[in-house]
Amino acid sequence: MHSIPLISILIWAFAAAIAYYFLGGFLWGAGYAPTNRTEIEKVARFLDLKEGKTFYDLGSGYGRMVIAIAQNCNVNCIGVEMDPVKCWWTTFMIKRKKLEDKVKIIQSNIFGVNLSEAENVFVFLSNSTQIMKNLREKMFREMKPGAHVVSYVHRFEDWTPEKVEGSLYLYSIPEHPLPDLNRATL
Ligand SMILES: C[S@@+](CC[C@H](N)C(=O)[O-])C[C@H]1O[C@@H](n2cnc3c(N)ncnc32)[C@H](O)[C@@H]1O
């Protein structure tokens, strides 16, 4: 019997890793695209992130955003991600960069995480109107008035952004929910 050369195994493993990076998200019903470095810097500016604040990335992917924000702004970051492979990679990078005190990853659906302590939230999620609508309702229910949300690429319907720059939309949680928000269903 022929043994498989190590180089073939390595090539196949590399190809599988690349394929998972781009397509693995579809296993979890969600695609994956990273936020680029310029946008990460803009998000920090938009949210005026300073030491002592808390930052959430809902759908944190491989952790680029939470790691960069923790390193550059010295704030406490929480990433929520449902894909276990992405969570494993992010945890590995957090340890490698010695950011265990600053960054925490929660492996969960974003709809299963309580957002009442979230002061600054970033999302780069989906063009599904329903997901964005459900998320907006959850944030209105749980987050405190005045807390900030930045969405990259996808706008929230029926919620006017405070500021728009390129594909970044900055929102504030209002004092009172919007009139169309049916509290009976919340
Ligand atoms: C477009 S990527 C953004 C990644 C990261 N925020 C960044 O900016 O680099 C969206 C991520 O959200 C995750 N995601 C989508 N829906 C989710 C859900 N309901 N709960 C948890 N994670 C979710 C996907 O697995 C994917 O990693």
The ligand as an SDF file (V2000), in Angstrom:
LIG
                    3D

 27 29  0  0  0  0  0  0  0  0999 V2000
  -19.5840   39.6440    7.8550 C   0  0  0  0  0  0  0  0  0  0  0  0
  -18.8460   38.6880    9.1510 S   0  0  0  0  0  0  0  0  0  0  0  0
  -18.1610   39.9780   10.1640 C   0  0  0  0  0  0  0  0  0  0  0  0
  -17.0050   39.5280   11.0340 C   0  0  0  0  0  0  0  0  0  0  0  0
  -16.4330   40.5550   11.9950 C   0  0  0  0  0  0  0  0  0  0  0  0
  -17.4630   41.2860   12.7190 N   0  0  0  0  0  0  0  0  0  0  0  0
  -15.5580   41.5530   11.2830 C   0  0  0  0  0  0  0  0  0  0  0  0
  -15.9790   42.6950   11.1680 O   0  0  0  0  0  0  0  0  0  0  0  0
  -14.4730   41.1990   10.8320 O   0  0  0  0  0  0  0  0  0  0  0  0
  -20.3310   38.1990   10.0310 C   0  0  0  0  0  0  0  0  0  0  0  0
  -20.0960   37.1940   11.1360 C   0  0  0  0  0  0  0  0  0  0  0  0
  -21.2850   37.1140   11.9030 O   0  0  0  0  0  0  0  0  0  0  0  0
  -21.5040   35.7580   12.2740 C   0  0  0  0  0  0  0  0  0  0  0  0
  -22.9590   35.6360   12.5260 N   0  0  0  0  0  0  0  0  0  0  0  0
  -23.9690   35.8150   11.6280 C   0  0  0  0  0  0  0  0  0  0  0  0
  -25.1590   35.6400   12.2080 N   0  0  0  0  0  0  0  0  0  0  0  0
  -24.9120   35.3610   13.5230 C   0  0  0  0  0  0  0  0  0  0  0  0
  -25.7450   35.0780   14.6420 C   0  0  0  0  0  0  0  0  0  0  0  0
  -27.0850   35.0680   14.5520 N   0  0  0  0  0  0  0  0  0  0  0  0
  -25.1550   34.8310   15.8360 N   0  0  0  0  0  0  0  0  0  0  0  0
  -23.7910   34.8340   15.9650 C   0  0  0  0  0  0  0  0  0  0  0  0
  -22.9460   35.0880   14.9300 N   0  0  0  0  0  0  0  0  0  0  0  0
  -23.5000   35.3540   13.7250 C   0  0  0  0  0  0  0  0  0  0  0  0
  -21.0020   34.9400   11.0920 C   0  0  0  0  0  0  0  0  0  0  0  0
  -20.6640   33.6230   11.4830 O   0  0  0  0  0  0  0  0  0  0  0  0
  -19.7820   35.7740   10.6500 C   0  0  0  0  0  0  0  0  0  0  0  0
  -18.6120   35.3250   11.2790 O   0  0  0  0  0  0  0  0  0  0  0  0
  1  2  1  0
  2  3  1  0
  2 10  1  0
  3  4  1  0
  4  5  1  0
  5  6  1  0
  5  7  1  0
  7  8  2  0
  7  9  1  0
 10 11  1  0
 11 12  1  0
 11 26  1  0
 12 13  1  0
 13 14  1  0
 13 24  1  0
 14 15  1  0
 14 23  1  0
 15 16  2  0
 16 17  1  0
 17 18  1  0
 17 23  2  0
 18 19  1  0
 18 20  2  0
 20 21  1  0
 21 22  2  0
 22 23  1  0
 24 25  1  0
 24 26  1  0
 26 27  1  0
M  CHG  2   2   1   9  -1
M  END
$$$$
